[in-house]
């Protein structure tokens, strides 16, 4: 049974039970109101009978008074006692004998009759009316209500079934999209079902993006690792067939191993940045740039290039490993593919903080597919709430730019305003 059918049946059942309870309570109320009207009439009849009996020497009620009181709109049976002796009786003759011995007090129901006794100056008047009319009225009310109960229950269930069709349409669309693993446009509505559908739709779109990112990552990893692994294997095979140790071949193997290590680190950084696997901490950007400067200074000297560093202490909350990997890639690209002096800069510009690498070359072609190093730098910048800006030259500049924090962005604190920080 579908959810739509179950909710419609439950709605009809709740409507049926609710209306049944309402009708039952209203039936009780009507019965009480009818009894109150009967009690009022009994009190009036008993009081009038006592007045008439007391006014007559033999305590007999005149026939015309009897007719007015006991055979009108509310027919009744009546008895007048003096002590235990019956001195007069009138009205309906079908009253049960149990009613006659009723003591003065509150109205009482006896054997389907409502009876009341009043006593005054030695006389006791007992008046009783049959409750058949009240009971018939209550039974008729309930009998007429039963079809109404069924009709309201069926109508409520049908309306709920129709309305649920529209309410659950977004869930059906989402289920269909999930079965085909295809994202869908934003779903309309502001109710709970629509909110749930929208949340699952966003989740489905995120999963789709993650799968696409995973497939792209695997394709990139396969492409990037295929060539250096093949070259590494060929050089190892050459060493195995040689009789003596070739130190030059070992140096090439070492270089290839370092390239493989850098590729692995870049691929790992790309995966972590894409998955938002961040380990945030406060980072002194000037100290980070200094470490990168020291690491690449020997390579710059070996190439006859000059590597310079400029900037001031600036702090931000970031993942230092990812940020260092992105900066390593930018500096390595500048030294391997750029020209002239390479400058590393760190600082603030208005409400922005930046890390910049500049060389005197033109940079890559603007429409060329970016290499792995630039891809990693861009992904890291986006993961940390910033962006990678490229300015083609000469000189060519690659800038990692981060804005002052909005929710979820990197927190930037000037080093001069931080107590106890590194100089």
N, C-alpha and C positions, 0 to 999 in steps of 0.2 A: 504493500500500500504506500502510495506516494506521500510525501510530507504535506503537499497541498490538500490531499483528501483527508489525512489525519487531522489537520488543523480545522478543516471545514466541519468534520464530524464533531470534533471537540467543541467548536463554536456553537453548533446546533444543540449539542447536549447541555452546554452551559446555559444557553438561552432558555431551553426547555425547563431545566431545573430551577433557574432563577424565576421564571414566570410562574412555575408551579408553586414555589415558595410564596411568591407575592399573592397569588390567588388564594392559597390556603390561609394566609394571614388576613387577607381582606374578607374571606368567608367567616373567619372567627370574629372579626370586627363587626361584620353585618349581623351575625348571630347575637353578639353582645348588645348591639344597638336595638335589635328587635326585642330581646329580653327586657331591656331597660324600658322600652315602650309598653310591653305587657305589664311589667311591674308597676308602672305609673298608673295604668288603667285599673289594675287590681286594687291598688291603694285607694283610688277615687271611688271605685265600686263599693269596697268594704266600708269606707268612711260614710258614704251616702246611705248604705243599708243600715248602719248603726244609728245614724240620725233618724231615719224613718222608723226603725224598730223602737227607739226610745220615745219617739213622739206618740206612739200608739199604746193604749192601755194593755192590749193583749200581745204587744210586740209583733204584730203581724204587718207585713209590708204590703201596701195596697197593690193590686194587680197592675194598675197603670204604671206605677213606679218600677215594679218588677220588669215589665216589658221594656221600659226605657233603659234600665240599667243592664239587664242581663240578656236581652235579645236584640241588641243594636249591632253596631259594627264589630263589637268584640263580645260574642256570646260567651256566657260563663254559667257555672253552677254555684249556688250560694246556700249557706246554712246559718241560722242564728241560734245560738245556745244561751240558755240561762243556767249557769253552773254547768252540769253535765247533761241537762235536759234539752233536747231539741225542741225549739218553740216555733221554728219556721224553716221552710226550705223552698227553693225555687230555681228557675233557670233550667239548664241542661240536666237531663236525668242520667247521663252516661258516665258521670264522674266516678272514679274508684273510691271505695269505702275508706281507703287509707287517708284520703285527704280530709275527711270529716274530723278526725281527731287532732288536727294540726293546732299547735299552741301558737299564741300570739308571738310575733317576732318578724324576722326577715322573710322575704319571699323564698319559697322552696320548690324544687322540681320533684314531683312524685309521680312515678308510673306514666310519664309522658304528659303530665299536667303541671302547670305553674300555679301555685297556691299561695295565699296570703291570709293571715288571721290577724284581726284587730279586736281589742277588748276595751270596753268602756262601761262604767257604772254597772258592772255585773253581767253585761251582755258580751258575747263573743261572736263576731261575724267571720265566717270563713268563705272566701271566694276563690274559685279555681277556673282557669282557662286552659283548654287543650293546646299543646304546642305543635300540633300537626302542621299548622300553617307555617310556623317558623322553620320547622325541620324540612318541610317541602320546599320552602324558599331556598334554604341552604343547599339541598340536594339538586334543585333546578339550576342554581348558580354554578355548582361544580360540574353538572352535566353539560351545561352550555359552554363552560370554560375549556373542557377537554379538547374539542376540535380546534379552539383557538391556540391551545398549547402546542398541538401538533403542527399547526400552520406556522406559528412563529418559529418553532424549532427548525422546520424545513426551510422556511424563508431565510433565517439567519445562516444556516449552513450553506444554502445556495449563494447568498450574497458574499459570504466569506470565501467560498470557492472561487467566485468570479474575481473578487478583489485580490486574492492571493495569486491568481494567475499573472496579474500585472506586477505584483510585488516581487514574485519569484522569477520573473523573466530575466532579471539581471543575473541571478544565480545560474539559470540555465545557460545563458550566454557564456558565463564564466566557466561552467563545467565543460561546455563544448570547446572553448578555447584551450582549457587545460588539457583536454584529451588530445588536441592537436598540437599542444605546446606552442601556441601562437598568442602573442599579446593582443589586447583589444583596446579600443579607444576608451577614454574615461566614461564611466557609467553615471547616468543622471540620478538625482534623488538625494535626500538628506536623512532618511530614516535609518533604523538600525540595519535592515537588510541591505540597503544601498551602501551604507558605510562598510559593512562586511564585504560586500562585493568589490567595492573600490579598493579596500585593503588587499584583498586577494589578487585583484587585477594588477596592483602595483607590485606585489610579490612575484606574480607570474612574469611581468615585464623585467623585474630585476633578475630573476632566474634565467630568463632568455638572454639578457645582456651578459650575465656571468658565463653562460655556456658559450656564447659567441666570443667572449674574452678568452675563455679557456682554450677554445679551438684555435683562435688566433695566436695565443701564446705557444701552444704545442707546435703549430706550423712554423712560427718564428724560431722556436728552439731547435726544431729539426733542421731548418735551413741554416741557422747560424752555426750549429755544432757539426754539421755534416762535413764541411771542408776541413776544418782543423783536426778533427778526429781522423779523417782519412790520411791527411799528411802525417800526423803523428804515427799512425800505424805503418805507413810506408817507410818512414825513417827508422822505426824500430826493426822492421824486416831487413833493412840494409845493414844495420849494426849486427844483426844476428848472423848474417852470412859473411861478415868480415872476420879476418883472422886476428886483427889487432884493434885496439881501442882507438876510435876516431874522436878526438876531443872537439873538433869543429861540429861533428854531427851531434855530439852531446849538447853543445851550446844551442844548436838549432832546436833540439828536443826540449831543452829548458825554456827557450823562448816560446815554443808552441804550448808547453804546459802552462806557462804564465798567461798566454792568450786564452787557453781553455778555462783557467781559473777566473780570469776577468769576465769571460762570457758567462760562466756559471753565476758569478756574483751579480752581473747585470740582469740575467734572466730571473734570479731570485728576487732582486729588487723590483723588477717589473711586476712579478707576480704579487709580491707583498703590497706594493703601492696600489695595484688594481683591485686587490681584495680588501683594501683599507686595514691591513694588518699593521697598525702603527703602535709604536712604543714611545709615547710622547714624554719629553722631559725638557727642562730649560737648557738651551744651547747658547753658548757664547760664539756667535758667528765669526768674530775676528779670530778667536782661537782655532775654530774649525778650518778657516781659510789658511791660517798659519801652518797647520798640520799638512794640508794639501800642498802648500807651497814647499815645505821641506821635503815632502815625498817626491815631487816632480823636479826639484832643482837639479839633481844629478842627470836626469834625462835631458833637461834643457842645456846643461853644460856639454853633455856628450854630443848634442846636435849643433853646438855653437850658437845657441839661441839665448836670449836674455828673458828671464822670468822675474817680474816685479809684482809687488803687493802694495795695495793702498787701502785705507779705510780706518774706521773707528770701531771701538767695542760696541756691539749691538747684541741684545739678547732676544730670543724668541722661543716659544714652545714648539718643538718639532721632534721628529724622529732623527737623531743624529746619524744613524747608519745610512738611512735612505738619502738624507741630505748630502752626506759625504760622498756617496756613490754617484749622485747626480753631478756634484762639483768635479769629482775625479774624471767623469766622462767628458765634461766640457773642457777641462784643462788638457786631457789627453788628445782630444780632437784638435785643439788649437796647436799643440806641439807636433802632432803627426801630419795634420792636413793644412795647417795655417802657415803664416809667414811672419817674419820679423819678431818684434818684441811681443811677449804675451803678458798682459796685465790682469791681475786678480784684484777685484774691488769688492768692498763690503761697506754698506752704509745705509743711510736713510734719505729719502727724498719725499718731503712732505709727510704724508701719513703712510708711506710705503717703506718697506725695508727690502733690500736687494742684495743679491750676490751676482757678480758679473765677471765674465771672462772675455777679454778682447785680444785679438791678434790683428796683424796688418794685411791679412789676406782678404779675398772677396767673400769667403764662406762658400757653403754648398749652393748649388743652383736652387733658386727659390721654389721651383716646381718639382724638384727631385724628391724621391721617396726618402724620408729621413732614415739615418742609420740607427742601429740599436742604441748607441750612446745617447742620441738626442731623444729617442723614444722614451728611454728610461728617465731622462731629465724632465721631460714634459709630464710623464705619468707621476713622478714624485712631486713635482710642483702642484699638480692638480689634487693629489691626495692630501697635501698639506694646506690646501685652501688658496694656493697661489697659481701662477702661470709662468710659462717659459716664453720670453719675447726674443725674437731673432731680428737683428738689424744687419742687413747685408752691406758689404763694404766694397772696397776697403775704407776704414777698418771694419772687420766683422765682429759683432758683439752678440753674446748670448747671455741673457739676464734672467735670473730666477727672481721673480717679483712676488712679494707677499704684502697684502694689505693689513691694516690694523684690524683687530679681531671684531668679527661679528660672531654670532653663535656658531660654534664649531670651528672657527678659523684659528690660525696661529696667533698666540699672544705675543706682542712685541713690546719689549721694555728697553729703553735706552740704557746703555751701560753706565752712563754718568749718574743715572737716577737709582741704580741698584746698589744697595749697601752690601759690602762683603764680596763683591764680584771680582772676577779676574781683571787685571789691568790690560 
